[in-house]
Amino acid sequence: TEIARRLAQLAQSPFIKVEASKFTEVGYVGRDVESMVRDLLQLAINMVTKEEEEGVTDKAAQAAEERLLDLLLPSAPPGVPEDVPDQANDNVIELSYDDVFGSDRKKIEPDRTFFHTREKLREMLHRGELDDRMVELAVTSAKPPGPVVEVFSAGGMDDMQSSLQDAFSKMFPGNKEPRKVKVPEALEILTKEESQKLVDTESVTQKAIRRTEQSGIIFLDEIDKIASRGGGGSGSPDVSREGVQRDLLPIVEGSTVTTKYGPVQTDHILFIASGAFHLNKPSDLVPELQGRFPIRVNLTDLGEEEFYRILTEPRNALVKQYTALMATEGITLIYEEDALREMAKIAVEVNSKTENIGARRLHTVMERVLDELSFDASQRNAEPFTVTPEYVREQLSEISDNEDLSRFIL
């Protein structure tokens, strides 16, 4: 999974991971396999929308700033002098003209008064002097507009439910509710609204469909769970096993899936399947599906050196996480290199004796090593603590040596 996810990040491709065991055959209750293409397209639309909004950030920020200034200093209605504040508007900033223009108020032409006041407010906004000011905004209600529609039917109806919700959203647009927020939050809300106005929805949809068709990646996990036991041949229908395999055939081979945004062709979508195959083997899959995945790779078990690198090299490695956690109690953790290698060694041994769960074993090994220390952390003095190989063996020796107890290190 991590290999495919990083591949998608490098290629900036839409990526979705689905579990094959969650699907059922078309016509039965449950999600059909076409829903994963719809989910991939929705993810691509979110990705493209975010990229487009980032491209118009500057314009949106400028427009949001102007709207915020309009709230703070609305223009005077016809026939009312500009220098008369609107007492009916709670958003208006009441500034004396001596604060804005100094003692030279009489030298300022009346028609320039509003402009200079607005620019003065803009400077105060940039300096953060208005951050504690409350303004009233008309914010779209978070409640779904119109009636809530739920469709309880066979598979394939989830997209219809979404389409019905969109239709009702257009028929019953969201109500605007007045809401008082501080200036920074108001600026953020207005910037988001302006970004959505500047983004062309039709263009986003077309780009997302094209990106999904050309570079989309679907990762099918637990493919071994839908392999028929004994190669199939049972008399009863198996709607979540062989039926799902046959539904996967046209999508993997290349077909057109109908979505609420338009048809999506799956000819060039990359499908990657993975499975442990402890209780069965790849040959238990239907022959047609085996032929759709011509490239097979066997992943070897992680060894002691790989576990040591996992503990030390990642940016958010477990060692760094526990160091930061103990630092909140005033304890500075210091790990000796041999101690980390000892933890990696014990994790490999427990994996070999019990179920091999890979690098996930390191989580509980680290927790077990630091269990006593974290329990007594509040009673200890703020001082460094060195994790040595002897300390690691002392904490884990009883469990790692006893095969029955080692099963509890999940």
VOGU-3710 file (C-alpha; in Angstrom, 3 decimals, decimal comma):
1> teiarrlaql> 0,000/0,000/0,000  2,731/2,445/0,957  4,649/1,707/-2,244  1,601/2,492/-4,401  0,729/5,600/-2,359  4,223/7,047/-2,754  4,166/6,231/-6,451  0,949/8,227/-6,789  2,426/11,168/-4,864  5,469/11,276/-7,120
11> aqspfikvea> 3,310/11,167/-10,246  0,671/13,552/-8,775  -1,945/11,008/-9,757  -5,354/10,333/-8,203  -4,915/7,358/-5,896  -7,475/5,366/-3,977  -7,152/2,257/-1,865  -10,143/-0,064/-1,627  -10,652/-3,428/0,007  -11,873/-6,035/-2,423
21> skftevgyvg> -13,766/-7,852/0,333  -16,124/-4,859/0,784  -17,773/-5,307/-2,617  -20,625/-7,572/-3,661  -21,849/-8,796/-7,017  -24,033/-6,428/-9,047  -27,694/-6,927/-8,167  -27,117/-7,750/-4,497  -27,190/-5,489/-1,462  -23,858/-3,747/-1,038
31> rdvesmvrdl> -21,442/-1,669/-3,062  -20,593/-2,822/-6,559  -17,107/-2,561/-8,026  -17,947/0,457/-10,203  -18,196/2,600/-7,065  -14,400/2,602/-6,721  -14,104/4,407/-10,076  -16,628/6,987/-8,887  -14,679/7,450/-5,659  -11,465/7,863/-7,646
41> lqlainmvtk> -13,071/10,548/-9,809  -14,376/12,391/-6,747  -10,884/12,346/-5,284  -9,481/13,689/-8,566  -12,038/16,515/-8,559  -11,034/17,467/-5,021  -7,383/17,389/-6,076  -7,887/19,563/-9,163  -10,152/21,966/-7,254  -7,474/22,450/-4,619
51> eeeegvtdka> -4,856/23,102/-7,301  -7,100/25,614/-9,075  -7,882/27,416/-5,825  -4,181/27,661/-5,036  -3,655/29,268/-8,445  -6,159/32,051/-7,706  -5,163/32,586/-4,086  -3,797/36,097/-4,665  -6,865/37,298/-6,571  -9,193/35,703/-4,032
61> aqaaeerlld> -7,299/37,308/-1,142  -7,568/40,739/-2,763  -11,294/40,339/-3,417  -11,857/39,065/0,120  -9,988/42,056/1,528  -12,196/44,449/-0,438  -15,341/42,687/0,787  -14,096/42,853/4,359  -13,387/46,568/4,016  -16,905/47,006/2,658
71> lllpsappgv> -18,199/45,406/5,849  -16,016/47,572/8,053  -16,654/50,797/6,115  -19,733/50,622/3,880  -20,252/53,396/1,381  -22,735/56,071/2,436  -26,169/56,077/0,760  -27,045/58,900/-1,658  -27,777/62,212/0,044  -25,862/61,306/3,207
81> pedvpdqand> -22,454/62,910/3,781  -19,525/60,496/3,682  -18,322/61,594/7,108  -21,559/60,523/8,850  -21,136/56,988/10,287  -23,896/54,441/9,757  -25,023/53,689/13,302  -27,246/50,840/12,102  -24,284/48,737/10,984  -22,429/47,011/13,815
91> nvielsyddv> -19,455/46,278/11,557  -18,560/49,944/11,031  -15,253/51,042/12,509  -15,796/54,369/14,231  -12,625/56,410/13,717  -12,229/60,058/14,472  -10,895/61,993/11,512  -8,182/63,374/13,728  -6,918/59,757/14,020  -7,075/59,252/10,269
101> fgsdrkkiep> -5,840/62,563/8,903  -4,259/64,243/11,920  -5,072/67,878/12,600  -5,315/68,767/8,873  -8,920/67,624/8,473  -10,025/70,873/6,828  -7,420/70,493/4,114  -8,892/67,188/2,937  -11,445/67,474/0,167  -14,837/65,949/1,071
111> drtffhtrek> -14,844/63,599/-1,940  -11,520/62,110/-0,849  -12,619/61,444/2,720  -14,051/57,976/2,094  -11,022/56,851/0,066  -8,510/57,941/2,726  -10,539/56,349/5,514  -10,681/53,063/3,583  -6,923/53,083/2,967  -6,315/53,800/6,644
121> lremlhrgel> -8,427/50,768/7,543  -6,489/48,680/5,011  -3,207/49,609/6,703  -4,654/48,767/10,113  -5,849/45,421/8,726  -2,389/44,588/7,383  -0,776/45,502/10,716  -3,182/43,237/12,602  -4,747/46,036/14,612  -8,257/44,832/13,709
131> ddrmvelavt> -7,742/41,161/14,615  -9,910/41,428/17,745  -12,704/43,228/15,904  -15,971/41,288/15,419  -17,805/41,506/12,104  -21,105/40,023/10,991  -21,108/37,787/7,917  -23,821/36,021/5,967  -22,541/32,440/6,023  -24,145/29,529/4,180
141> sakppgpvve> -25,923/27,231/6,609  -24,200/23,929/7,342  -27,569/22,141/7,293  -28,282/20,255/4,050  -30,777/22,247/1,953  -34,096/20,659/1,193  -35,191/17,207/2,307  -32,655/14,510/3,112  -32,881/11,732/0,549  -31,712/8,231/1,387
151> vfsaggmddm> -31,962/5,383/-1,062  -32,088/1,846/0,318  -31,774/-0,469/-2,616  -29,426/-2,812/-4,389  -25,850/-2,000/-5,252  -25,127/0,750/-7,722  -27,661/3,153/-6,175  -25,126/5,127/-4,126  -24,320/7,342/-7,107  -28,041/7,903/-7,712
161> qsslqdafsk> -28,436/9,051/-4,110  -25,601/11,537/-4,563  -27,167/12,826/-7,780  -30,523/13,298/-6,058  -28,856/15,238/-3,263  -27,169/17,502/-5,812  -30,480/18,065/-7,579  -32,190/19,074/-4,350  -29,240/21,328/-3,505  -29,840/23,252/-6,724
171> mfpgnkeprk> -33,593/23,389/-6,149  -33,219/24,543/-2,541  -30,079/26,679/-2,288  -28,505/26,944/1,133  -29,830/29,629/3,430  -27,545/32,425/4,543  -27,257/32,786/8,284  -25,793/35,854/10,028  -22,741/34,977/12,047  -20,375/37,143/14,065
181> vkvpealeil> -16,710/36,236/13,744  -13,378/37,926/14,270  -11,653/39,686/11,394  -9,022/36,934/10,671  -11,713/34,233/10,501  -13,926/36,478/8,386  -11,049/37,038/5,977  -10,517/33,277/5,715  -14,214/32,635/5,020  -14,390/35,374/2,400
191> tkeesqklvd> -11,190/34,132/0,726  -12,679/30,635/0,461  -15,870/32,013/-1,087  -13,963/34,141/-3,585  -11,754/31,185/-4,552  -14,831/29,111/-5,330  -16,201/31,919/-7,501  -12,963/32,191/-9,493  -12,682/28,446/-10,161  -14,403/27,199/-13,326
201> tesvtqkair> -16,371/24,136/-12,232  -16,779/22,771/-15,770  -13,051/23,045/-16,428  -12,281/21,325/-13,122  -14,598/18,441/-14,007  -13,023/17,931/-17,438  -9,484/18,055/-16,035  -10,397/15,611/-13,268  -11,965/13,128/-15,702  -8,933/13,359/-17,978
211> rteqsgiifl> -6,522/12,892/-15,080  -8,526/9,950/-13,765  -8,549/8,225/-17,150  -4,876/8,859/-17,951  -3,062/8,552/-14,608  -5,513/7,210/-12,017  -4,343/4,426/-9,698  -6,696/2,001/-7,929  -5,136/-0,192/-5,257  -7,158/-3,355/-4,605
221> deidkiasrg> -6,194/-4,630/-1,180  -7,086/-8,051/0,230  -7,568/-9,536/-3,219  -6,954/-12,944/-1,621  -10,181/-12,588/0,385  -12,300/-12,850/-2,781  -10,495/-15,932/-4,086  -12,884/-18,884/-4,051  -11,860/-21,605/-1,635  -10,791/-24,636/-3,552
231> gggsgspdvs> -10,922/-22,787/-6,864  -14,712/-22,328/-6,889  -17,216/-24,849/-8,181  -19,570/-24,629/-5,197  -23,260/-24,894/-5,930  -24,350/-21,852/-3,899  -23,871/-18,340/-5,281  -20,829/-16,557/-3,854  -21,757/-12,902/-4,279  -18,719/-11,537/-2,481
241> regvqrdllp> -16,104/-13,810/-4,017  -16,330/-15,219/-7,527  -19,133/-12,806/-8,431  -16,938/-9,839/-7,519  -14,060/-11,289/-9,527  -16,208/-11,484/-12,646  -17,469/-7,936/-12,093  -13,858/-6,763/-11,887  -12,976/-8,253/-15,274  -14,511/-5,594/-17,576
251> ivegstvttk> -13,333/-2,689/-15,397  -9,732/-3,890/-15,279  -9,785/-4,767/-18,982  -11,288/-1,406/-19,932  -14,871/-0,201/-19,903  -16,945/2,943/-19,439  -18,330/3,731/-15,999  -21,186/6,202/-15,717  -20,806/8,820/-12,979  -22,710/11,969/-12,062
261> ygpvqtdhil> -19,885/14,010/-13,646  -19,929/12,079/-16,903  -18,619/8,804/-18,346  -15,162/7,621/-17,289  -13,147/5,141/-19,344  -10,993/2,732/-17,338  -8,735/1,576/-20,204  -5,642/3,407/-18,902  -6,303/3,343/-15,146  -3,551/1,449/-13,327
271> fiasgafhln> -4,894/-1,375/-11,156  -2,631/-2,786/-8,443  -3,825/-5,744/-6,375  -2,272/-7,177/-3,237  -3,010/-9,998/-0,856  -1,319/-12,134/1,768  -2,525/-15,463/0,292  -1,932/-17,350/3,542  -5,007/-19,567/3,223  -5,118/-19,732/-0,567
281> kpsdlvpelq> -2,978/-18,962/-3,589  -3,229/-16,710/-6,671  -4,277/-19,672/-8,790  -7,541/-19,803/-6,796  -8,654/-16,640/-8,592  -10,680/-17,113/-11,756  -8,315/-17,618/-14,727  -9,628/-14,554/-16,564  -8,753/-12,277/-13,632  -5,298/-13,820/-13,291
291> grfpirvnlt> -4,629/-12,829/-16,882  -5,573/-9,197/-16,183  -2,655/-8,898/-13,716  0,331/-10,144/-15,731  3,049/-8,673/-13,482  3,504/-10,369/-10,120  5,936/-9,354/-7,398  6,626/-11,189/-4,154  7,553/-8,929/-1,256  10,143/-10,379/1,112
301> dlgeeefyri> 9,805/-10,134/4,877  11,368/-7,148/6,596  14,616/-7,913/8,367  16,499/-6,451/11,297  18,256/-3,780/9,219  14,972/-2,607/7,675  13,352/-2,350/11,114  16,295/-0,297/12,372  15,948/2,092/9,432  12,200/2,384/10,048
311> lteprnalvk> 12,931/3,348/13,647  15,438/6,050/12,750  15,135/7,407/9,199  11,518/8,607/8,639  10,686/12,209/9,445  8,043/11,073/11,945  9,846/7,954/13,138  8,608/6,145/16,247  11,748/7,136/18,133  11,066/10,831/17,491
321> qytalmateg> 7,404/10,459/18,414  8,135/8,868/21,789  10,908/11,382/22,457  8,444/14,233/21,940  5,813/12,437/24,040  8,133/11,981/27,011  9,376/15,552/26,653  5,895/16,714/27,683  6,621/15,107/31,072  10,008/16,796/31,278
331> itliyeedal> 11,991/13,634/30,462  14,619/13,727/27,726  14,982/10,335/26,058  18,386/9,324/24,725  18,582/6,152/22,622  21,783/4,219/22,200  22,225/2,789/18,723  22,623/-0,727/20,112  19,318/-0,325/21,969  17,490/0,484/18,746
341> remakiavev> 19,101/-2,479/17,020  18,063/-4,689/19,932  14,443/-3,582/19,545  14,616/-4,286/15,817  16,087/-7,715/16,512  13,373/-8,621/19,024  10,638/-7,439/16,637  12,002/-9,770/13,948  12,134/-12,680/16,404  8,541/-12,178/17,558
351> nsktenigar> 7,376/-11,926/13,942  9,085/-15,207/13,116  7,603/-17,022/16,133  4,053/-15,695/15,813  2,024/-13,928/13,140  4,193/-11,826/10,839  2,580/-8,384/10,884  5,626/-6,560/9,539  6,663/-3,142/10,792  3,472/-2,769/12,852
361> rlhtvmervl> 5,218/-4,920/15,445  7,510/-2,002/16,278  4,628/0,013/17,737  3,956/-2,416/20,577  7,642/-3,190/21,084  8,340/0,504/21,646  5,284/0,818/23,889  6,375/-2,189/25,950  9,925/-0,870/26,353  8,761/2,541/27,580
371> delsfdasqr> 5,663/1,352/29,444  7,166/1,514/32,934  8,964/4,773/32,234  5,851/6,517/30,919  3,786/5,270/33,882  6,213/6,807/36,405  7,056/9,866/34,306  5,072/12,316/36,432  6,925/11,193/39,594  10,398/11,432/38,095
381> naepftvtpe> 12,598/14,467/38,163  13,156/16,317/34,911  16,311/14,554/33,819  17,633/12,691/30,775  16,957/8,963/30,519  19,167/6,730/28,404  17,630/3,668/26,765  20,348/1,008/26,724  20,383/-2,496/25,204  20,313/-3,945/28,725
391> yvreqlseis> 17,175/-1,951/29,544  15,481/-3,158/26,352  16,302/-6,796/27,094  15,099/-6,370/30,676  11,718/-5,068/29,527  11,205/-7,574/26,703  13,116/-10,704/27,700  10,229/-12,420/29,478  7,824/-11,910/26,596  10,192/-12,500/23,690
401> dnedlsrfil> 11,501/-15,736/25,227  8,026/-17,102/25,996  6,219/-17,922/22,774  2,805/-17,965/24,489  3,299/-14,477/25,963  4,848/-13,106/22,782  1,495/-13,527/21,073  0,245/-10,606/23,154  2,735/-8,238/21,473  0,366/-7,298/18,701
//
